[in-house]
Amino acid sequence: AVNMSNVTADQPMSGAQVYAANVNSTVGITTELVTTNFWGQQVKGAAAGSGFVISRDGYVLTNYHVIDGASAIQVAFADGTAYPATLVGGEQANDIAVLKIDADDLTPVVLGDSDNLVVGEQVCAIGNPLGEQTFTFTSGYVSARDRSITMENGEIMNMLQPDTAINSGNSGGPLFNMYGQVIGITTAKYSSSN
């Protein structure tokens, strides 16, 4: 078993070490959505995504689209512990939201500098694919920097493009360099169909 504290390494880590150091700082997010259908009836639905702890006292970062329109938000950790969350603030244009849970003594991620990334550098993601609270690890390489992508809402975002496998539910999860630092947030999966 790999035993790592959440401390930035001086030397690159293995993927297993990055995962071990950060899986407990990564969360699964489930939301309850209330929408109005064609007939004016309120309909409940659910959505799922990922996020990560950015402070010891319970602040969590995720994508705005993960929690957009939610009437209730829950944050769950890899050990099964779950908390109700409140939306502190967000910026739809950059697809970022900050949540707060009533917890303390959490282990936050270490934030890095995405400006230092180069094409061809290895990166990895931890997330909650398909909303199943399974916390998977995928890795790949930086394919492009400063990639302009037009989102569904027409917003144009300047993005980092890795070739890391991303599944539905990974949105809002952290993207790491091999020093275990967060250098991005998973926002979109690009495919030729949409």
N, C-alpha and C positions, 0 to 999 in steps of 0.2 A: 504494500500500500504506500502511496505517496503521501507524505506529511509535509505540508507547506503552510507557513503563516502567510497572511496577506500583506507581504512586504515586497516592494519592487526589487527585483533581482539586478545585480550588477552585470550578470552574464545572461544571455538568452536561455530560456527555459524550454523544456520539452512540452509538447502539447498536454501530456498527462499532468505536468506540474502546473501549467496555466489553469487547467480545469480544476485541479484540487484546490488551488489557491483562491479560486473565484466562484465556484459553484454555489457556495453558501452566501454569496453576495448577489447572486442572480435570482430573480423571482419570476413566478408565473402570475399573470394578471387575468382575472376573469371579470367580466362585466355583465350587468343585467341592463338590457335596453328596453325601453318602452316606446313603441312607435304607434302611429295611427294609420290604419289600413284604408283602403279605398272607400269603405262604408262608414268611416269615422269611428271605428272601434279601436280601442287601445289593445295592442298586442305585445306580449313580452317575448323577448329573445335574449340570446346570450352571445358573447364574443370572447375571444381569448388572445392574449399576447404575452410579451415578456417585458422585463424591466430590470433595473439594477440599483442597488443601494449606494447612495452618494454621501450619506452622513450616518454617524453612529446613532443619532436620535430619530431615525425613521423617515428620512427623505428618500424618495425613490424616483428615478428618471425613467420615462417610457416615451412612446410615440403618442402624439396628440390623437391620431386616428384610432388608436387602441381604446381610448376612453371617451371619444367623442360621442355625445348623446347618452352616456351611461347614467342610469338612475341609481346604480349601486356598483361599487368597485371592490374587489377582494384581491389581496396580494398574498401569495403562498410561497414558502421557501422549500428547498429541496428536502428538508427533514419533515415536511408535512405541516409545519406551523403556518397558520393563516391569520390574517388580520383584515378588518375592514379598512378601506383607505378613503381619504378625501382628496379632492383635486385642489391643489394649492394655486396653481397657475399654469399657463401654457401659451404656446405660440403656434397657431395652426399653420402659418406660412412656412415655418421650419420644422413642423411635425414633431414638436417637443412638448412634453407635459411633465410637471412635477407633482408627485403624490406625497401624502404624509400618512404614516401609520403610527399607532400608539405603541411604540417599542423603543427600547434604548439598548445600548451596548451591542449594537449591530456592527458588522464588519463591512465598511465601505470599500468599493473598488478603488484602485489607484488610477488617477486620470493622467493620460499621457498627452502627447502633442502630435496631432495628425499631420501637421505641416512637415514633420520630419520623415514621413513615410515616403518610400520610393517605389516605383513600379517594379514588381518582381519580389517585393518583400513578403514574407510569410505572415499571415494573420489568421485568427481563429475566432469563432463565435460560440457562445453558450446561449441556449434558449430553451423555450418551452414549445416545441413543435406540436402543432395540431391541438394545442390546449390540453395536453394530456399529463402535464406536470412530470415529465420524464427528464428534462434538463439534459439535452444532448449537446455534444461537442462536434463541430465541423471545422475544417481548416482549408486554407487555400492561399492564394497569392493576390496581391494588389494588381489588378488588371489595368486600371486607369485612375488618374486623379483628375479633379476638376471636370467631371462629366456632367453636362447639363441635361437634366431629365425633366420632361413635362409630366406632371402628376395628373391623376384623374380629374382633379378640380381645376386644372389649368395652370396651377402654380409651377414655376420652373425652379428646380432646386439644383444647386451645385453639389455633386456627390462624389464620394470615393467609391470606386467599383472593384470589389473583390470577386474572385470566382468561387468563393466559399458556398457550399450547398446551403440554401435557406428554404425553410418550410413555412407554411402558414402557421402562425403562432409565434414565430421568431421575432416578429415586429416588436421593436422597442427594446430588444436585448442588446447586450454589449458586444462590440467587436474589439478584439485585443491584438496588440502586437505580441511578439514572443518574449517580451520582458514582463508580461502580465499586466500591462497598462491598457486602459480603455482608450482607444483612439477613434472610435466611431460608434454609431448606434444603427442597428439594422432597421431600415425604413421601408424598403421596397424590394420586391423581387421582380426583375425585368424578364419578360419572355416575349417571343415574337407574336403571341396571340393577344396579349393585352399589356 
